[in-house]
Amino acid sequence: MRVLVYDSSLQIRDSFISILITAGYEVVAVKDKNNILSMFGKLPFSIAIIEVEENDTEMESILEKIYLDDRYHGVHVIVHVADPTREFFTKMMRIGVSGFLLKPFNEKDFLNRFNVLIDKAGVKPRKLKHIVINNLDNFKLVFRHDGVRQILHGMIIEMSPVGLKFIMPPEEASLEVGHVIKNASMSISSYKISFSINILEKIGNEYIGEFVDLSVFNSKLICKFIYDKYIEKLK
């Protein structure tokens, strides 16, 4: 399920991206409100989270165009707003807004509030599938294995917000399902990201594992990396 997000705050946009991608949604963030309609024309969306200021007539016009255009009939718009008046609520409902996220933005309860709104709108998906990127060039997983002195290197071939798939030559080490690799690391740009990995599946010399003990900061770095690769693929 694809979600469009617009907010004038870069920090909030990045939070929307990391939280929703980790939950299993596809996300496309728009920096300029004037690009909202053109993005709707390029890609199908089920949900849009759009920041609106109460007296922003330009944004009201954009929302009204979304409401009146049959092409966007299935899009459920959630408005992100501070201290709305009753008149604002009425106006937004009249032009098809499905729900309201009230400011200030709170990372800790955003996903729960979002899920409540889409559940009420009847669009909460039964199952979500995480974005998986595989256009990785020489991406290495570095770790030590029990009983092996030297540092081992696995080749990462797929990555999602919750885990990764990597290749490990059998002559280096053999990992069993359920084994937890502690103190593994990989590099994204200039950052070294540390975590543990729980091995979920083994197929030949390919392993699928989920992240364990991943800090919030490192999770956001991974989500941003995945998002950038995902957007590149959409272009």
Contacts in CASP RR format, 6 or more apart in sequence:
PFRMAT RR
TARGET T0000
AUTHOR 0000-0000-0000
METHOD contacts of the structure
MODEL  1
MRVLVYDSSLQIRDSFISILITAGYEVVAVKDKNNILSMFGKLPFSIAII
EVEENDTEMESILEKIYLDDRYHGVHVIVHVADPTREFFTKMMRIGVSGF
LLKPFNEKDFLNRFNVLIDKAGVKPRKLKHIVINNLDNFKLVFRHDGVRQ
ILHGMIIEMSPVGLKFIMPPEEASLEVGHVIKNASMSISSYKISFSINIL
EKIGNEYIGEFVDLSVFNSKLICKFIYDKYIEKLK
1 25 0 8 1.000
1 26 0 8 1.000
1 46 0 8 1.000
1 47 0 8 1.000
1 123 0 8 1.000
1 125 0 8 1.000
1 128 0 8 1.000
2 25 0 8 1.000
2 26 0 8 1.000
2 27 0 8 1.000
2 28 0 8 1.000
2 43 0 8 1.000
2 44 0 8 1.000
2 45 0 8 1.000
2 46 0 8 1.000
2 47 0 8 1.000
3 20 0 8 1.000
3 25 0 8 1.000
3 26 0 8 1.000
3 27 0 8 1.000
3 28 0 8 1.000
3 45 0 8 1.000
3 46 0 8 1.000
3 47 0 8 1.000
3 48 0 8 1.000
3 49 0 8 1.000
4 27 0 8 1.000
4 28 0 8 1.000
4 29 0 8 1.000
4 30 0 8 1.000
4 36 0 8 1.000
4 39 0 8 1.000
4 40 0 8 1.000
4 45 0 8 1.000
4 47 0 8 1.000
4 48 0 8 1.000
4 49 0 8 1.000
4 50 0 8 1.000
5 13 0 8 1.000
5 16 0 8 1.000
5 17 0 8 1.000
5 20 0 8 1.000
5 27 0 8 1.000
5 28 0 8 1.000
5 29 0 8 1.000
5 30 0 8 1.000
5 48 0 8 1.000
5 49 0 8 1.000
5 50 0 8 1.000
6 13 0 8 1.000
6 29 0 8 1.000
6 30 0 8 1.000
6 31 0 8 1.000
6 33 0 8 1.000
6 36 0 8 1.000
6 48 0 8 1.000
6 49 0 8 1.000
6 50 0 8 1.000
6 51 0 8 1.000
7 13 0 8 1.000
7 16 0 8 1.000
7 49 0 8 1.000
7 51 0 8 1.000
7 80 0 8 1.000
8 51 0 8 1.000
9 51 0 8 1.000
9 105 0 8 1.000
10 31 0 8 1.000
12 51 0 8 1.000
12 80 0 8 1.000
12 105 0 8 1.000
13 29 0 8 1.000
13 31 0 8 1.000
14 220 0 8 1.000
14 224 0 8 1.000
15 105 0 8 1.000
15 107 0 8 1.000
15 110 0 8 1.000
16 27 0 8 1.000
16 29 0 8 1.000
16 49 0 8 1.000
16 110 0 8 1.000
17 27 0 8 1.000
17 29 0 8 1.000
17 223 0 8 1.000
17 224 0 8 1.000
17 227 0 8 1.000
18 161 0 8 1.000
18 219 0 8 1.000
18 220 0 8 1.000
18 223 0 8 1.000
18 224 0 8 1.000
19 107 0 8 1.000
19 110 0 8 1.000
19 111 0 8 1.000
20 27 0 8 1.000
20 111 0 8 1.000
20 114 0 8 1.000
21 27 0 8 1.000
21 130 0 8 1.000
21 131 0 8 1.000
21 161 0 8 1.000
21 223 0 8 1.000
21 226 0 8 1.000
21 227 0 8 1.000
22 161 0 8 1.000
22 162 0 8 1.000
22 219 0 8 1.000
22 223 0 8 1.000
23 111 0 8 1.000
23 128 0 8 1.000
24 128 0 8 1.000
24 129 0 8 1.000
24 130 0 8 1.000
24 131 0 8 1.000
24 161 0 8 1.000
25 128 0 8 1.000
26 131 0 8 1.000
26 230 0 8 1.000
27 227 0 8 1.000
28 39 0 8 1.000
28 43 0 8 1.000
28 45 0 8 1.000
28 231 0 8 1.000
28 234 0 8 1.000
29 227 0 8 1.000
30 36 0 8 1.000
30 39 0 8 1.000
33 50 0 8 1.000
33 58 0 8 1.000
33 59 0 8 1.000
33 62 0 8 1.000
36 48 0 8 1.000
36 50 0 8 1.000
36 62 0 8 1.000
36 66 0 8 1.000
37 62 0 8 1.000
37 65 0 8 1.000
37 66 0 8 1.000
40 48 0 8 1.000
40 66 0 8 1.000
40 71 0 8 1.000
40 72 0 8 1.000
40 75 0 8 1.000
41 71 0 8 1.000
43 234 0 8 1.000
45 72 0 8 1.000
45 75 0 8 1.000
46 74 0 8 1.000
46 75 0 8 1.000
46 76 0 8 1.000
46 123 0 8 1.000
47 75 0 8 1.000
47 76 0 8 1.000
47 77 0 8 1.000
47 78 0 8 1.000
47 118 0 8 1.000
47 123 0 8 1.000
48 66 0 8 1.000
48 75 0 8 1.000
48 76 0 8 1.000
48 77 0 8 1.000
48 78 0 8 1.000
49 78 0 8 1.000
49 80 0 8 1.000
49 101 0 8 1.000
49 114 0 8 1.000
50 59 0 8 1.000
50 63 0 8 1.000
50 77 0 8 1.000
50 78 0 8 1.000
50 79 0 8 1.000
50 80 0 8 1.000
51 79 0 8 1.000
51 80 0 8 1.000
51 81 0 8 1.000
52 59 0 8 1.000
52 60 0 8 1.000
52 63 0 8 1.000
52 79 0 8 1.000
52 80 0 8 1.000
52 81 0 8 1.000
52 92 0 8 1.000
53 59 0 8 1.000
53 81 0 8 1.000
53 82 0 8 1.000
54 81 0 8 1.000
54 83 0 8 1.000
54 84 0 8 1.000
54 85 0 8 1.000
54 88 0 8 1.000
60 91 0 8 1.000
60 95 0 8 1.000
63 77 0 8 1.000
63 79 0 8 1.000
63 92 0 8 1.000
63 95 0 8 1.000
63 96 0 8 1.000
63 97 0 8 1.000
64 95 0 8 1.000
66 72 0 8 1.000
66 75 0 8 1.000
66 77 0 8 1.000
67 77 0 8 1.000
67 95 0 8 1.000
67 96 0 8 1.000
76 98 0 8 1.000
76 118 0 8 1.000
76 121 0 8 1.000
76 123 0 8 1.000
77 96 0 8 1.000
77 97 0 8 1.000
77 98 0 8 1.000
77 99 0 8 1.000
78 97 0 8 1.000
78 98 0 8 1.000
78 99 0 8 1.000
78 100 0 8 1.000
78 101 0 8 1.000
78 114 0 8 1.000
78 117 0 8 1.000
78 118 0 8 1.000
79 92 0 8 1.000
79 97 0 8 1.000
79 99 0 8 1.000
79 100 0 8 1.000
79 101 0 8 1.000
80 100 0 8 1.000
80 101 0 8 1.000
80 103 0 8 1.000
80 105 0 8 1.000
81 88 0 8 1.000
81 100 0 8 1.000
81 101 0 8 1.000
81 102 0 8 1.000
81 103 0 8 1.000
82 102 0 8 1.000
82 103 0 8 1.000
82 104 0 8 1.000
83 102 0 8 1.000
83 103 0 8 1.000
84 92 0 8 1.000
84 100 0 8 1.000
84 102 0 8 1.000
89 100 0 8 1.000
92 100 0 8 1.000
98 117 0 8 1.000
98 120 0 8 1.000
98 121 0 8 1.000
99 117 0 8 1.000
99 120 0 8 1.000
99 121 0 8 1.000
100 117 0 8 1.000
101 110 0 8 1.000
101 113 0 8 1.000
101 114 0 8 1.000
101 117 0 8 1.000
115 124 0 8 1.000
118 124 0 8 1.000
130 160 0 8 1.000
130 161 0 8 1.000
130 162 0 8 1.000
131 160 0 8 1.000
131 161 0 8 1.000
131 226 0 8 1.000
131 227 0 8 1.000
131 230 0 8 1.000
132 158 0 8 1.000
132 159 0 8 1.000
132 160 0 8 1.000
133 158 0 8 1.000
133 159 0 8 1.000
133 160 0 8 1.000
133 226 0 8 1.000
133 229 0 8 1.000
133 230 0 8 1.000
133 233 0 8 1.000
134 157 0 8 1.000
134 158 0 8 1.000
134 159 0 8 1.000
135 229 0 8 1.000
135 232 0 8 1.000
135 233 0 8 1.000
136 156 0 8 1.000
136 157 0 8 1.000
136 158 0 8 1.000
136 159 0 8 1.000
138 155 0 8 1.000
139 155 0 8 1.000
139 156 0 8 1.000
139 159 0 8 1.000
139 186 0 8 1.000
140 153 0 8 1.000
140 154 0 8 1.000
140 155 0 8 1.000
140 156 0 8 1.000
140 186 0 8 1.000
140 187 0 8 1.000
141 153 0 8 1.000
141 154 0 8 1.000
141 155 0 8 1.000
141 156 0 8 1.000
141 164 0 8 1.000
141 166 0 8 1.000
141 184 0 8 1.000
141 185 0 8 1.000
141 186 0 8 1.000
141 197 0 8 1.000
142 151 0 8 1.000
142 152 0 8 1.000
142 153 0 8 1.000
142 154 0 8 1.000
142 184 0 8 1.000
142 185 0 8 1.000
142 186 0 8 1.000
143 151 0 8 1.000
143 152 0 8 1.000
143 181 0 8 1.000
143 182 0 8 1.000
143 183 0 8 1.000
143 184 0 8 1.000
143 185 0 8 1.000
143 197 0 8 1.000
144 151 0 8 1.000
144 152 0 8 1.000
144 183 0 8 1.000
145 152 0 8 1.000
145 173 0 8 1.000
145 175 0 8 1.000
145 181 0 8 1.000
148 172 0 8 1.000
148 173 0 8 1.000
152 168 0 8 1.000
152 172 0 8 1.000
152 173 0 8 1.000
153 172 0 8 1.000
154 166 0 8 1.000
154 167 0 8 1.000
154 168 0 8 1.000
154 172 0 8 1.000
155 166 0 8 1.000
155 167 0 8 1.000
155 168 0 8 1.000
156 164 0 8 1.000
156 165 0 8 1.000
156 166 0 8 1.000
156 186 0 8 1.000
157 165 0 8 1.000
157 166 0 8 1.000
157 167 0 8 1.000
157 206 0 8 1.000
158 164 0 8 1.000
158 165 0 8 1.000
159 165 0 8 1.000
159 222 0 8 1.000
159 225 0 8 1.000
159 226 0 8 1.000
160 226 0 8 1.000
161 219 0 8 1.000
161 222 0 8 1.000
161 223 0 8 1.000
161 226 0 8 1.000
162 210 0 8 1.000
162 211 0 8 1.000
163 197 0 8 1.000
163 208 0 8 1.000
163 209 0 8 1.000
163 210 0 8 1.000
163 211 0 8 1.000
164 197 0 8 1.000
164 208 0 8 1.000
164 209 0 8 1.000
164 211 0 8 1.000
165 206 0 8 1.000
165 207 0 8 1.000
165 208 0 8 1.000
165 209 0 8 1.000
166 206 0 8 1.000
166 207 0 8 1.000
167 205 0 8 1.000
167 206 0 8 1.000
167 207 0 8 1.000
168 174 0 8 1.000
168 175 0 8 1.000
168 205 0 8 1.000
168 207 0 8 1.000
169 205 0 8 1.000
170 204 0 8 1.000
170 205 0 8 1.000
175 181 0 8 1.000
175 199 0 8 1.000
175 202 0 8 1.000
175 207 0 8 1.000
176 199 0 8 1.000
176 202 0 8 1.000
177 199 0 8 1.000
177 200 0 8 1.000
177 201 0 8 1.000
177 202 0 8 1.000
178 198 0 8 1.000
178 199 0 8 1.000
178 200 0 8 1.000
179 198 0 8 1.000
179 199 0 8 1.000
180 196 0 8 1.000
180 197 0 8 1.000
180 198 0 8 1.000
180 199 0 8 1.000
180 212 0 8 1.000
181 196 0 8 1.000
181 197 0 8 1.000
181 199 0 8 1.000
182 196 0 8 1.000
183 194 0 8 1.000
183 196 0 8 1.000
184 194 0 8 1.000
184 195 0 8 1.000
184 196 0 8 1.000
184 197 0 8 1.000
185 192 0 8 1.000
185 193 0 8 1.000
185 194 0 8 1.000
185 195 0 8 1.000
186 192 0 8 1.000
186 193 0 8 1.000
187 193 0 8 1.000
188 221 0 8 1.000
188 222 0 8 1.000
188 225 0 8 1.000
189 225 0 8 1.000
191 218 0 8 1.000
191 221 0 8 1.000
193 218 0 8 1.000
193 221 0 8 1.000
193 222 0 8 1.000
194 218 0 8 1.000
195 211 0 8 1.000
195 212 0 8 1.000
195 213 0 8 1.000
195 214 0 8 1.000
195 215 0 8 1.000
195 218 0 8 1.000
196 211 0 8 1.000
196 212 0 8 1.000
196 213 0 8 1.000
197 209 0 8 1.000
197 210 0 8 1.000
197 211 0 8 1.000
197 212 0 8 1.000
198 209 0 8 1.000
198 210 0 8 1.000
198 212 0 8 1.000
199 207 0 8 1.000
199 208 0 8 1.000
199 209 0 8 1.000
200 208 0 8 1.000
200 209 0 8 1.000
200 210 0 8 1.000
201 207 0 8 1.000
201 208 0 8 1.000
201 209 0 8 1.000
202 208 0 8 1.000
211 219 0 8 1.000
211 222 0 8 1.000
214 222 0 8 1.000
END
